[in-house]
Amino acid sequence: MKKGIVGLLILMTLAFSALPNVGACSKYTEYDDEKLAQLAGSDLLCYSPKVEEMLPEEYREDILKQVSLFYPNTDLNDIIIQYYGKLSNGALLISHYDSTQSEDFLKAKPKTQYVSSSDSNLTFAYCFDSVDGIIDLYQNHRLTSISEAANTSIFTDKLLFELAKSVKSYLVLTASWNLDNLIDGILGDVDGDMIISISDATMVQKIASGLFEPCRLRYQSADINNDGVVDITDATEIQKICAE
């Protein structure tokens, strides 16, 4: 990738005013510092950038065919395809551009794009300042953008984090959560709005059923009978409090 691309891998915490809507069918995971470290591994703020490699011949023809759709007026010999290795799920990291374009065209305006996980409170942002700094993923005979891949259940948060640590000069990882009200809050106030209500009982039911995997502080708040387990009895206790 071009030397002018600035390498970024930054972890930030942002205020998140309300607990996200947890779907009825999919599992939602809430990351705090502890869980994020488990997801990333011991090298949380380190990255091992992949370098350009020789694209295996068995993929070249199919990738070139798909890439050529981006450049309908360009000779195939003028399309540059760069390969930066594989992720652990087998997805190939591919960069491509039209070599006949001017340097001014290739030096795209610095841009940041964001991908929010639908299954957790993580947001992944990636930055590039040149056309050949854009990475696509090739898997199962299909070339997709990172944002497209992130919206599928196959491409997990762990793989996005692996991408952040593997691709030189490309990704910023942002984690968002709001735990302020839980630190010194009310036992049973699971959603952190400083009151105990039916919404807290509903959240406990989702935790008990495995639909919502909370951070440690929220789990402790949900365990209202302090038996070390969040289950339906905790939801019942909260409902009793609401009825008083």
N, C-alpha and C positions, 0 to 999 in steps of 0.2 A: 504494500500500500504506500501511498505517497508520503514522503518525509514530512510534508507540511501538516499532516493530520496530527492534531494534538491528542496524546494518549490520556484517556480518562477512565478511571474506575473509582467512583466516589460513593460513599454510603451516607445518606442523609435521613433524618427523621422529620416528618412533617406532622402538623396538627391535623387530626381527622375528627370532625365535629360529631359524627354519629356512626354507630355501628352499621356496616353495610347490610343490605338486604340479603339474607341467606336463603338461597333457593330451596324449594321443597324436595328436590331430588339429588342435587349435587352437594358434595362435601365442601365446606369452606374452612380454610385454615387461617388463623390469626397469628402472625409472626411478631414476636418481640425480640429484643437483643439476643436472648438465649436461644430461641428457635432459629433465628437468622444465622447465628454462628454454627448451629448444627447443620443447617441447609448448605452453607457455604464451605464448611470444613474449617480447619485451623488457619488456612491462609485467606482469611476473610477479605483483606484489603490488598492481596497480592494477585497478580495475574501472570500467566505463562503464555505469552503471545505466540500463536502459531505463525509460521513463515510460509511464504509461497512454495508450493511443491509441484511436482509434475502430475498433471491430471491423468489418472488411469485411462487408458485408451478405451476400455469398455464403456465409459461414460461419455466420452467426448462427442460422439455423433449425436446422441440424444440431447445433450445439453446445448450443443450448438444449434440444433434444430429449434429448441425452445427459445434460446436467447435471440435468434435471428428475427423473431416476431417483434422484438423491441426496436429493430433497426431495418424496416422494410426496404429502405433505399440504399442500404450499405452492402457492399460486396462481402461475402462471408470471410474472405481472407483479411479483411480490415477490422473484424470483430475480435477484440482481445478478451480471452477468458482466463481468469486467474483462479487458482485452486489453493485453499488454505487448510486442507486436511478435513478430518471428520470429527463430529461430536460423538459422544458415547452411544447415542441412539442410531448411529450410522448416517446421519444427515451430512452431506458434503457442504462445505462453505465455499461459495462461488461469488466472484466479482467479475463484472463484464462491462465493457464500454467500446465505443466506436473510435478507433485510433485515428480516423481522419478528421475528427473534431479538433478545434483549436485549443490551446492551453487555457484560454480564458473560459471556454465552454466547460472544460473538464474541472476547472476550479469553481465548483458550485458554491453558491452562497452558503456559509455555515448554517447548518440546520440541525435541529434536535427533534426527534420523533419519540412519542411515548406509547408504551404498550401496557395497559392495565390488566392484570390477571383477574379473570372472573371467578377464580376459585380461592383467592387469598387477598390479603391487603398489600400486596406488592405491586409496584409500578416500575417498569423497566424503561429507561430512556437511552436512546443511542444517538450519537453525534457523528457527523461527517462534514468535511469541507471540500470534498472533491468527488467527482462521479465514480471514480474507481475505488472510493472508500465505502461504497454501498455494498453490503453483503446480502446475497440471497441464499436460500437453503435448497438443496436438491436431495430429494428422497422419494423412493417408490416411483421413479420416472416422472417426477413433477418438480418444477422449479417454483418456489414460493418466496414471498418476502417474509421478513421476520415477524412483522405484525400479523400477517395472515396465519403463519405457523403458530403464533402465540395464542390465537383464538381457537385452536383445536385442543382437545383433551389429551392428545398424544404428546404435545410439546409442553412439558411440565415446568414448574418454577425452577426445579433443580437444573433442568437443561438450559433455561434462560440464564441462570447464574453461571453455568459452565461456559456458555457463550460469552458472557461478560468477562470471564477470566481468561478466555482462550483467544479472542480476536483482538489483535493489537489495535490500539487507538480507536476503539469503537463504542463501547457501552458504558453507560452510567446506571447504577442500580439505586433505586429509591424505595425505601420501605416507609409506609405510612400507618400510623396507629395512634389512638388516643387512650392513654392509661392514666391521665392526670387525676381523674375523679376516683379511680380505683385504688390508688395508692393509700389515701387516707379516707376512703369512702365508707359506705354503709354496707354491711354484710347483707347479701341478698340483692343489692343494686347491681345486677349483672350487666346492664347496658350503660352504666356510668352516668345516668342523668340525675343522680342525687335523690331519687325517690324510688320506693319499691312499688311496683305496679304489675299488672298482668303481663306486660311485655317482658318483664324479667322472668316470670314463670315460663313464658313461651320460649325464651332463650335457653333456659335450663332444660326444657324438654328437647330442644335441638341438640344441646350438648350431650344429653343422656342417650339420644338416639344415634349419635355419631355424625349428624349432619353439620355440626359446627365444632371444630377443634380449636378451643380458646387458648390464649396465652396463660401463663401460670397465675397472674393476678386475677384474671377474670374467672378462672377455674376455682380459685380460692373463694371468691365472692359468691360463686354459684353453690358452693358446698355449705349451705346455710346450717345444716345440722352437724357440721364439723366431724363427719365420720370418714373423711378422706376420699369419698366417692361421690360424684355428682350423678344422681339418679332421679327417678320420678318422685321419691319422697321429698327431695329438696323442692321440686316444683309444687308439690302439695303444700308444703310449709309456707311457701311464698303466697300461694293462693289464700291460705288461711289468714295471713297478715293483711292481705288486700281486703279481705271480707270483714275485718274488725272495724 
